Amino acid sequence: VAKDLGLQLPALSDRGVRIVSEGRTQYFALHGKTGHLVTAERIDREQLCRLVEKCVLRCELIVEGEM
């Protein structure tokens, strides 16, 4: 994420960069040392998308300030 945004790692925390998922459970997070998008919770496809063939989890990246 840091590389894709063209930001250095310290800028991620300075700019308040965070990942927000739909619902209460936050399935994704930013790894503080690498800036990579990682899973923050166990993702159980059968529980989330029971009979749906295509399972999609959406999340938003929020960056404070101008880009």
C-alpha positions as MATLAB code, in Angstrom:
seq = 'VAKDLGLQLPALSDRGVRIVSEGRTQYFALHGKTGHLVTAERIDREQLCRLVEKCVLRCELIVEGEM';
ca = [
       0.000    0.000    0.000;
       2.792    2.418    0.916;
       4.536    1.734   -2.392;
       1.303    2.074   -4.402;
       0.564    5.427   -2.755;
       4.141    6.631   -3.172;
       4.552    7.146    0.572;
       7.446    6.270    2.843;
       6.605    3.993    5.790;
       6.703    6.765    8.453;
       4.193    8.718    6.360;
       1.587    5.967    6.793;
       1.166    6.698   10.493;
       1.800   10.443   10.074;
      -1.029   10.667    7.507;
      -3.417    8.514    9.564;
      -3.631    5.845    6.857;
      -6.040    3.087    7.867;
      -8.083    0.266    6.384;
     -11.817    0.097    7.092;
     -13.919   -2.970    6.282;
     -17.708   -3.196    6.046;
     -19.393   -4.409    9.225;
     -17.974   -4.792   12.702;
     -15.165   -7.205   11.923;
     -12.042   -5.641   10.465;
     -10.541   -8.351    8.255;
      -7.645   -6.283    6.908;
      -4.906   -4.106    8.384;
      -1.701   -2.378    7.349;
       1.520   -3.992    8.548;
       3.340   -1.199   10.374;
       6.877   -2.210    9.386;
       6.290   -3.081    5.718;
       3.226   -1.090    4.660;
       1.675   -4.275    3.237;
      -2.031   -5.043    3.327;
      -2.475   -8.095    5.600;
      -5.358  -10.085    7.030;
      -6.148   -8.999   10.574;
      -8.698  -11.719   11.308;
      -9.284  -15.293   10.222;
     -11.464  -15.267    7.099;
     -13.941  -18.146    6.905;
     -15.428  -18.191    3.408;
     -18.181  -20.668    4.326;
     -19.341  -18.471    7.189;
     -19.244  -15.215    5.204;
     -20.522  -16.289    1.802;
     -22.344  -19.555    2.429;
     -24.030  -20.328   -0.878;
     -22.616  -17.490   -2.950;
     -20.234  -18.556   -5.712;
     -18.312  -15.274   -5.815;
     -17.203  -14.111   -2.365;
     -16.027  -10.479   -2.155;
     -14.835   -8.610    0.925;
     -14.684   -4.871    0.457;
     -12.525   -2.449    2.384;
     -11.584    1.193    2.086;
      -8.212    2.857    2.489;
      -8.476    6.187    4.279;
      -5.651    8.729    4.047;
      -5.859   12.020    5.906;
      -4.660   15.168    4.150;
      -3.996   15.835    0.495;
      -2.437   13.318   -1.883;
];
